[in-house]
């Protein structure tokens, strides 16, 4: 349900989601969309009071995400294009040599193809397949490493899902989802997102307890979060 929040000279649209819960929560996504979750029986007065109380935090988050310009780039999958992997840029080099594989070599992303070098559709298929394999391997590796910092008796499962508004997500069935675009970020940034979602296993909302745990498990989370938004924005 789309609602309006008016405070002084400011007006914001937000999505209100009523569900079985005791507390209210407020989320600002990188695309500046606003989500408010509240108990099924929450009154309009309670929701309004909550938003006013969170006003400064809301403004801070909106201003934070406004710093990062998001542009869409159309790839042609030709030699010379730049691709990001684990926080570094690699120039694509395409070689027609009877093979079908992609490797990192001497600072370049080298695509060996049995087809024509100008076959953009096939080049995209090979590069996408390479990214997919690397994503599964790296995410599982980092997930196991970060999970060791927690003392959870039940191990959550890990999944990969394309998400427009989030880097990661924690589901109530003890499953953590990661955005495949994260493979472009550094291992440090990937670890931060995994840590963030693992903290949600204990605290569902972004309250003081949640951030205290996040600070304990990942002391430099704020700088890492900004770094993530900066070069993937």
Phi and psi restraints in degrees (value plus and minus 20) as a CYANA .aco file:
   2 UNK   PHI    -103.2   -63.2
   2 UNK   PSI     107.6   147.6
   3 UNK   PHI    -146.3  -106.3
   3 UNK   PSI     148.2   188.2
   4 UNK   PHI    -136.7   -96.7
   4 UNK   PSI     119.9   159.9
   5 UNK   PHI    -139.2   -99.2
   5 UNK   PSI      98.3   138.3
   6 UNK   PHI    -133.6   -93.6
   6 UNK   PSI     104.0   144.0
   7 UNK   PHI    -161.3  -121.3
   7 UNK   PSI      89.2   129.2
   8 UNK   PHI      45.6    85.6
   8 UNK   PSI    -146.1  -106.1
   9 UNK   PHI    -114.0   -74.0
   9 UNK   PSI     -14.4    25.6
  10 UNK   PHI    -121.9   -81.9
  10 UNK   PSI     121.8   161.8
  11 UNK   PHI    -154.5  -114.5
  11 UNK   PSI     106.6   146.6
  12 UNK   PHI    -149.8  -109.8
  12 UNK   PSI     119.6   159.6
  13 UNK   PHI    -106.8   -66.8
  13 UNK   PSI     122.9   162.9
  14 UNK   PHI    -165.1  -125.1
  14 UNK   PSI     136.9   176.9
  15 UNK   PHI    -115.8   -75.8
  15 UNK   PSI     106.1   146.1
  16 UNK   PHI    -122.3   -82.3
  16 UNK   PSI     104.9   144.9
  17 UNK   PHI    -141.0  -101.0
  17 UNK   PSI      92.8   132.8
  18 UNK   PHI    -111.6   -71.6
  18 UNK   PSI     114.6   154.6
  19 UNK   PHI    -176.4  -136.4
  19 UNK   PSI     156.0   196.0
  20 UNK   PHI     -95.6   -55.6
  20 UNK   PSI      78.4   118.4
  21 UNK   PHI    -180.4  -140.4
  21 UNK   PSI     147.4   187.4
  22 UNK   PHI    -122.6   -82.6
  22 UNK   PSI     -47.3    -7.3
  23 UNK   PHI    -135.2   -95.2
  23 UNK   PSI     148.8   188.8
  24 UNK   PHI    -121.1   -81.1
  24 UNK   PSI     128.4   168.4
  25 UNK   PHI    -156.2  -116.2
  25 UNK   PSI     131.9   171.9
  26 UNK   PHI    -149.1  -109.1
  26 UNK   PSI     109.2   149.2
  27 UNK   PHI    -149.3  -109.3
  27 UNK   PSI     111.5   151.5
  28 UNK   PHI    -131.0   -91.0
  28 UNK   PSI     100.8   140.8
  29 UNK   PHI    -108.7   -68.7
  29 UNK   PSI     140.7   180.7
  30 UNK   PHI     -75.7   -35.7
  30 UNK   PSI     -45.9    -5.9
  31 UNK   PHI    -106.4   -66.4
  31 UNK   PSI      -9.8    30.2
  32 UNK   PHI      55.2    95.2
  32 UNK   PSI     -13.0    27.0
  33 UNK   PHI     -93.9   -53.9
  33 UNK   PSI     128.9   168.9
  34 UNK   PHI    -139.8   -99.8
  34 UNK   PSI     112.3   152.3
  35 UNK   PHI    -143.2  -103.2
  35 UNK   PSI     108.7   148.7
  36 UNK   PHI    -138.2   -98.2
  36 UNK   PSI     104.0   144.0
  37 UNK   PHI    -127.1   -87.1
  37 UNK   PSI     117.2   157.2
  38 UNK   PHI    -165.4  -125.4
  38 UNK   PSI     142.2   182.2
  39 UNK   PHI     -82.9   -42.9
  39 UNK   PSI     133.1   173.1
  40 UNK   PHI     -74.6   -34.6
  40 UNK   PSI     -56.1   -16.1
  41 UNK   PHI    -117.2   -77.2
  41 UNK   PSI     -10.0    30.0
  42 UNK   PHI     -82.8   -42.8
  42 UNK   PSI     113.6   153.6
  43 UNK   PHI    -102.3   -62.3
  43 UNK   PSI     142.7   182.7
  44 UNK   PHI     -80.4   -40.4
  44 UNK   PSI     -57.7   -17.7
  45 UNK   PHI     -83.4   -43.4
  45 UNK   PSI     -61.1   -21.1
  46 UNK   PHI     -86.8   -46.8
  46 UNK   PSI     -61.1   -21.1
  47 UNK   PHI     -84.9   -44.9
  47 UNK   PSI     -64.1   -24.1
  48 UNK   PHI     -82.8   -42.8
  48 UNK   PSI     -62.6   -22.6
  49 UNK   PHI     -83.8   -43.8
  49 UNK   PSI     -60.4   -20.4
  50 UNK   PHI     -82.6   -42.6
  50 UNK   PSI     -65.0   -25.0
  51 UNK   PHI     -85.4   -45.4
  51 UNK   PSI     -58.4   -18.4
  52 UNK   PHI     -86.6   -46.6
  52 UNK   PSI     -57.1   -17.1
  53 UNK   PHI     -86.1   -46.1
  53 UNK   PSI     -52.9   -12.9
  54 UNK   PHI    -112.5   -72.5
  54 UNK   PSI     -11.5    28.5
  55 UNK   PHI     -75.5   -35.5
  55 UNK   PSI     -69.6   -29.6
  56 UNK   PHI     -82.8   -42.8
  56 UNK   PSI     -61.6   -21.6
  57 UNK   PHI     -84.9   -44.9
  57 UNK   PSI     -61.2   -21.2
  58 UNK   PHI     -79.3   -39.3
  58 UNK   PSI     -67.2   -27.2
  59 UNK   PHI     -83.1   -43.1
  59 UNK   PSI     -59.9   -19.9
  60 UNK   PHI     -82.2   -42.2
  60 UNK   PSI     -63.8   -23.8
  61 UNK   PHI     -86.8   -46.8
  61 UNK   PSI     -62.6   -22.6
  62 UNK   PHI     -82.9   -42.9
  62 UNK   PSI     -65.6   -25.6
  63 UNK   PHI     -84.2   -44.2
  63 UNK   PSI     -55.0   -15.0
  64 UNK   PHI     -82.7   -42.7
  64 UNK   PSI     -69.4   -29.4
  65 UNK   PHI     -91.9   -51.9
  65 UNK   PSI     -44.4    -4.4
  66 UNK   PHI     -88.4   -48.4
  66 UNK   PSI     -38.5     1.5
  67 UNK   PHI     -88.0   -48.0
  67 UNK   PSI     -43.0    -3.0
  68 UNK   PHI    -125.4   -85.4
  68 UNK   PSI      96.0   136.0
  69 UNK   PHI    -103.1   -63.1
  69 UNK   PSI     107.7   147.7
  70 UNK   PHI    -126.5   -86.5
  70 UNK   PSI      99.2   139.2
  71 UNK   PHI    -142.9  -102.9
  71 UNK   PSI     127.2   167.2
  72 UNK   PHI    -115.4   -75.4
  72 UNK   PSI     116.4   156.4
  73 UNK   PHI    -140.7  -100.7
  73 UNK   PSI     104.9   144.9
  74 UNK   PHI    -107.5   -67.5
  74 UNK   PSI      96.6   136.6
  75 UNK   PHI    -107.0   -67.0
  75 UNK   PSI     125.7   165.7
  76 UNK   PHI    -130.1   -90.1
  76 UNK   PSI     -29.7    10.3
  77 UNK   PHI      35.0    75.0
  77 UNK   PSI      37.8    77.8
  78 UNK   PHI    -146.5  -106.5
  78 UNK   PSI     139.9   179.9
  79 UNK   PHI     -77.4   -37.4
  79 UNK   PSI     117.0   157.0
  80 UNK   PHI      84.7   124.7
  80 UNK   PSI     -38.8     1.2
  81 UNK   PHI     -90.5   -50.5
  81 UNK   PSI     133.1   173.1
  82 UNK   PHI    -123.5   -83.5
  82 UNK   PSI     115.3   155.3
  83 UNK   PHI    -147.6  -107.6
  83 UNK   PSI     122.9   162.9
  84 UNK   PHI    -123.6   -83.6
  84 UNK   PSI     118.4   158.4
  85 UNK   PHI    -168.5  -128.5
  85 UNK   PSI     102.0   142.0
  86 UNK   PHI      30.6    70.6
  86 UNK   PSI      24.4    64.4
  87 UNK   PHI      65.7   105.7
  87 UNK   PSI     -19.7    20.3
  88 UNK   PHI    -142.3  -102.3
  88 UNK   PSI     133.7   173.7
  89 UNK   PHI    -115.1   -75.1
  89 UNK   PSI     116.7   156.7
  90 UNK   PHI    -149.2  -109.2
  90 UNK   PSI     113.2   153.2
  91 UNK   PHI    -103.8   -63.8
  91 UNK   PSI     113.3   153.3
  92 UNK   PHI     -96.1   -56.1
  92 UNK   PSI     110.9   150.9
  93 UNK   PHI    -146.3  -106.3
  93 UNK   PSI     103.2   143.2
  94 UNK   PHI    -127.1   -87.1
  94 UNK   PSI     109.2   149.2
  95 UNK   PHI    -143.9  -103.9
  95 UNK   PSI     109.7   149.7
  96 UNK   PHI    -114.9   -74.9
  96 UNK   PSI      80.2   120.2
  97 UNK   PHI    -162.5  -122.5
  97 UNK   PSI       3.9    43.9
  98 UNK   PHI      63.1   103.1
  98 UNK   PSI     -16.9    23.1
  99 UNK   PHI    -134.4   -94.4
  99 UNK   PSI     145.4   185.4
 100 UNK   PHI    -151.9  -111.9
 100 UNK   PSI      70.4   110.4
 101 UNK   PHI    -180.0  -140.0
 101 UNK   PSI     141.0   181.0
 102 UNK   PHI    -148.1  -108.1
 102 UNK   PSI     112.3   152.3
 103 UNK   PHI    -159.6  -119.6
 103 UNK   PSI     135.8   175.8
 104 UNK   PHI    -112.2   -72.2
 104 UNK   PSI     105.8   145.8
 105 UNK   PHI    -167.7  -127.7
 105 UNK   PSI     100.4   140.4
 106 UNK   PHI      32.7    72.7
 106 UNK   PSI      25.8    65.8
 107 UNK   PHI      57.7    97.7
 107 UNK   PSI      -8.5    31.5
 108 UNK   PHI    -144.8  -104.8
 108 UNK   PSI     133.7   173.7
 109 UNK   PHI    -117.7   -77.7
 109 UNK   PSI      83.0   123.0
 110 UNK   PHI    -117.4   -77.4
 110 UNK   PSI     101.7   141.7
 111 UNK   PHI    -126.5   -86.5
 111 UNK   PSI      94.1   134.1
 112 UNK   PHI    -115.1   -75.1
 112 UNK   PSI     108.3   148.3
 113 UNK   PHI    -154.4  -114.4
 113 UNK   PSI     125.2   165.2
 114 UNK   PHI    -109.0   -69.0
 114 UNK   PSI     -26.7    13.3
 115 UNK   PHI    -117.3   -77.3
 115 UNK   PSI    -191.8  -151.8
 116 UNK   PHI     -92.3   -52.3
 116 UNK   PSI     124.3   164.3
 117 UNK   PHI     -83.8   -43.8
 117 UNK   PSI     -41.8    -1.8
 118 UNK   PHI    -109.2   -69.2
 118 UNK   PSI     -17.3    22.7
 119 UNK   PHI     -98.6   -58.6
 119 UNK   PSI      65.3   105.3
 120 UNK   PHI     -79.7   -39.7
 120 UNK   PSI     -59.1   -19.1
 121 UNK   PHI     -83.0   -43.0
 121 UNK   PSI     -63.2   -23.2
 122 UNK   PHI     -92.8   -52.8
 122 UNK   PSI     -58.3   -18.3
 123 UNK   PHI     -80.0   -40.0
 123 UNK   PSI     -62.5   -22.5
 124 UNK   PHI     -82.0   -42.0
 124 UNK   PSI     -61.1   -21.1
 125 UNK   PHI     -79.9   -39.9
 125 UNK   PSI     -65.4   -25.4
 126 UNK   PHI     -86.7   -46.7
 126 UNK   PSI     -63.6   -23.6
 127 UNK   PHI     -85.6   -45.6
 127 UNK   PSI     -63.0   -23.0
 128 UNK   PHI     -83.1   -43.1
 128 UNK   PSI     -60.1   -20.1
 129 UNK   PHI     -84.8   -44.8
 129 UNK   PSI     -59.8   -19.8
 130 UNK   PHI     -83.6   -43.6
 130 UNK   PSI     -66.8   -26.8
 131 UNK   PHI     -80.0   -40.0
 131 UNK   PSI     -62.0   -22.0
 132 UNK   PHI     -81.5   -41.5
 132 UNK   PSI     -65.2   -25.2
 133 UNK   PHI     -85.5   -45.5
 133 UNK   PSI     -63.0   -23.0
 134 UNK   PHI     -85.0   -45.0
 134 UNK   PSI     -59.6   -19.6
 135 UNK   PHI     -81.0   -41.0
 135 UNK   PSI     -67.0   -27.0
 136 UNK   PHI     -80.8   -40.8
 136 UNK   PSI     -64.8   -24.8
 137 UNK   PHI     -86.0   -46.0
 137 UNK   PSI     -71.4   -31.4
 138 UNK   PHI     -85.6   -45.6
 138 UNK   PSI     -64.8   -24.8
 139 UNK   PHI     -80.9   -40.9
 139 UNK   PSI     -63.4   -23.4
 140 UNK   PHI     -86.1   -46.1
 140 UNK   PSI     -59.0   -19.0
 141 UNK   PHI     -82.9   -42.9
 141 UNK   PSI     -68.5   -28.5
 142 UNK   PHI     -89.6   -49.6
 142 UNK   PSI     -55.1   -15.1
 143 UNK   PHI     -81.5   -41.5
 143 UNK   PSI     -66.6   -26.6
 144 UNK   PHI     -84.1   -44.1
 144 UNK   PSI     -59.7   -19.7
 145 UNK   PHI     -84.3   -44.3
 145 UNK   PSI     -68.1   -28.1
 146 UNK   PHI     -90.0   -50.0
 146 UNK   PSI     -56.7   -16.7
 147 UNK   PHI     -79.6   -39.6
 147 UNK   PSI     -49.4    -9.4
 148 UNK   PHI     -85.6   -45.6
 148 UNK   PSI     -35.7     4.3
 149 UNK   PHI    -101.4   -61.4
 149 UNK   PSI     -30.1     9.9
 150 UNK   PHI    -129.1   -89.1
 150 UNK   PSI     139.3   179.3
 151 UNK   PHI    -133.0   -93.0
 151 UNK   PSI      18.8    58.8
 152 UNK   PHI     -91.1   -51.1
 152 UNK   PSI     115.9   155.9
 153 UNK   PHI     -96.2   -56.2
 153 UNK   PSI     -49.5    -9.5
 154 UNK   PHI    -128.0   -88.0
 154 UNK   PSI     104.6   144.6
 155 UNK   PHI    -101.9   -61.9
 155 UNK   PSI     105.3   145.3
 156 UNK   PHI     -95.6   -55.6
 156 UNK   PSI     138.4   178.4
 157 UNK   PHI    -112.3   -72.3
 157 UNK   PSI     141.4   181.4
 158 UNK   PHI    -140.2  -100.2
 158 UNK   PSI     114.1   154.1
 159 UNK   PHI    -152.8  -112.8
 159 UNK   PSI     143.5   183.5
 160 UNK   PHI    -142.0  -102.0
 160 UNK   PSI     107.1   147.1
 161 UNK   PHI    -167.2  -127.2
 161 UNK   PSI     115.6   155.6
 162 UNK   PHI     -87.0   -47.0
 162 UNK   PSI     105.6   145.6
 163 UNK   PHI    -152.7  -112.7
 163 UNK   PSI     115.1   155.1
 164 UNK   PHI    -101.8   -61.8
 164 UNK   PSI     -46.2    -6.2
 165 UNK   PHI    -137.5   -97.5
 165 UNK   PSI     -27.3    12.7
 166 UNK   PHI    -156.7  -116.7
 166 UNK   PSI     132.7   172.7
 167 UNK   PHI    -105.5   -65.5
 167 UNK   PSI     -49.3    -9.3
 168 UNK   PHI    -175.3  -135.3
 168 UNK   PSI     149.3   189.3
 169 UNK   PHI    -174.7  -134.7
 169 UNK   PSI     122.4   162.4
 170 UNK   PHI    -128.4   -88.4
 170 UNK   PSI     106.8   146.8
 171 UNK   PHI    -119.0   -79.0
 171 UNK   PSI     132.0   172.0
 172 UNK   PHI     -85.0   -45.0
 172 UNK   PSI     -35.6     4.4
 173 UNK   PHI    -111.2   -71.2
 173 UNK   PSI       8.3    48.3
 174 UNK   PHI      38.2    78.2
 174 UNK   PSI      27.3    67.3
 175 UNK   PHI    -146.6  -106.6
 175 UNK   PSI     115.0   155.0
 176 UNK   PHI    -130.8   -90.8
 176 UNK   PSI     111.7   151.7
 177 UNK   PHI    -129.4   -89.4
 177 UNK   PSI     120.2   160.2
 178 UNK   PHI    -141.8  -101.8
 178 UNK   PSI     122.1   162.1
 179 UNK   PHI     -96.2   -56.2
 179 UNK   PSI     105.5   145.5
 180 UNK   PHI     -79.2   -39.2
 180 UNK   PSI     -41.1    -1.1
 181 UNK   PHI     -83.7   -43.7
 181 UNK   PSI     -39.6     0.4
 182 UNK   PHI     -81.5   -41.5
 182 UNK   PSI     -40.8    -0.8
 183 UNK   PHI     -83.3   -43.3
 183 UNK   PSI     -37.7     2.3
 184 UNK   PHI     -98.3   -58.3
 184 UNK   PSI     -38.0     2.0
 185 UNK   PHI    -107.3   -67.3
 185 UNK   PSI     149.2   189.2
 186 UNK   PHI     -91.1   -51.1
 186 UNK   PSI     143.4   183.4
 187 UNK   PHI     -80.4   -40.4
 187 UNK   PSI     -55.1   -15.1
 188 UNK   PHI     -78.7   -38.7
 188 UNK   PSI     -64.7   -24.7
 189 UNK   PHI     -87.6   -47.6
 189 UNK   PSI     -59.4   -19.4
 190 UNK   PHI     -82.5   -42.5
 190 UNK   PSI     -62.8   -22.8
 191 UNK   PHI     -81.8   -41.8
 191 UNK   PSI     -58.2   -18.2
 192 UNK   PHI     -82.4   -42.4
 192 UNK   PSI     -66.9   -26.9
 193 UNK   PHI     -83.5   -43.5
 193 UNK   PSI     -62.6   -22.6
 194 UNK   PHI     -82.7   -42.7
 194 UNK   PSI     -63.6   -23.6
 195 UNK   PHI     -80.9   -40.9
 195 UNK   PSI     -64.3   -24.3
 196 UNK   PHI     -76.2   -36.2
 196 UNK   PSI     -68.1   -28.1
 197 UNK   PHI     -90.6   -50.6
 197 UNK   PSI     -54.6   -14.6
 198 UNK   PHI     -86.3   -46.3
 198 UNK   PSI     -51.9   -11.9
 199 UNK   PHI     -84.6   -44.6
 199 UNK   PSI     -48.7    -8.7
 200 UNK   PHI     -90.1   -50.1
 200 UNK   PSI     -36.0     4.0
 201 UNK   PHI     -84.9   -44.9
 201 UNK   PSI     -48.8    -8.8
 202 UNK   PHI    -117.9   -77.9
 202 UNK   PSI     -59.6   -19.6
 203 UNK   PHI    -148.9  -108.9
 203 UNK   PSI      94.8   134.8
 204 UNK   PHI     -90.6   -50.6
 204 UNK   PSI     -57.1   -17.1
 205 UNK   PHI    -117.5   -77.5
 205 UNK   PSI     140.8   180.8
 206 UNK   PHI    -104.5   -64.5
 206 UNK   PSI      47.9    87.9
 207 UNK   PHI    -123.1   -83.1
 207 UNK   PSI    -193.9  -153.9
 208 UNK   PHI     -81.7   -41.7
 208 UNK   PSI     -56.9   -16.9
 209 UNK   PHI     -85.1   -45.1
 209 UNK   PSI     -59.6   -19.6
 210 UNK   PHI     -82.0   -42.0
 210 UNK   PSI     -69.7   -29.7
 211 UNK   PHI     -89.8   -49.8
 211 UNK   PSI     -47.4    -7.4
 212 UNK   PHI     -86.5   -46.5
 212 UNK   PSI     -63.2   -23.2
 213 UNK   PHI     -86.2   -46.2
 213 UNK   PSI     -62.0   -22.0
 214 UNK   PHI     -81.5   -41.5
 214 UNK   PSI     -60.7   -20.7
 215 UNK   PHI     -83.5   -43.5
 215 UNK   PSI     -57.4   -17.4
 216 UNK   PHI     -88.4   -48.4
 216 UNK   PSI     -62.2   -22.2
 217 UNK   PHI    -104.3   -64.3
 217 UNK   PSI     -46.1    -6.1
 218 UNK   PHI    -166.7  -126.7
 218 UNK   PSI      58.4    98.4
 219 UNK   PHI     -74.4   -34.4
 219 UNK   PSI     -52.4   -12.4
 220 UNK   PHI    -119.9   -79.9
 220 UNK   PSI      13.0    53.0
 221 UNK   PHI     -83.3   -43.3
 221 UNK   PSI     -56.0   -16.0
 222 UNK   PHI     -85.2   -45.2
 222 UNK   PSI     -65.3   -25.3
 223 UNK   PHI     -86.3   -46.3
 223 UNK   PSI     -57.8   -17.8
 224 UNK   PHI     -88.6   -48.6
 224 UNK   PSI     -58.4   -18.4
 225 UNK   PHI     -81.5   -41.5
 225 UNK   PSI     -63.6   -23.6
 226 UNK   PHI     -86.1   -46.1
 226 UNK   PSI     -59.1   -19.1
 227 UNK   PHI     -82.2   -42.2
 227 UNK   PSI     -61.2   -21.2
 228 UNK   PHI     -82.0   -42.0
 228 UNK   PSI     -68.7   -28.7
 229 UNK   PHI     -86.3   -46.3
 229 UNK   PSI     -50.5   -10.5
 230 UNK   PHI     -88.8   -48.8
 230 UNK   PSI     -73.7   -33.7
 231 UNK   PHI    -114.7   -74.7
 231 UNK   PSI     -19.8    20.2
 232 UNK   PHI    -132.2   -92.2
 232 UNK   PSI     -14.4    25.6
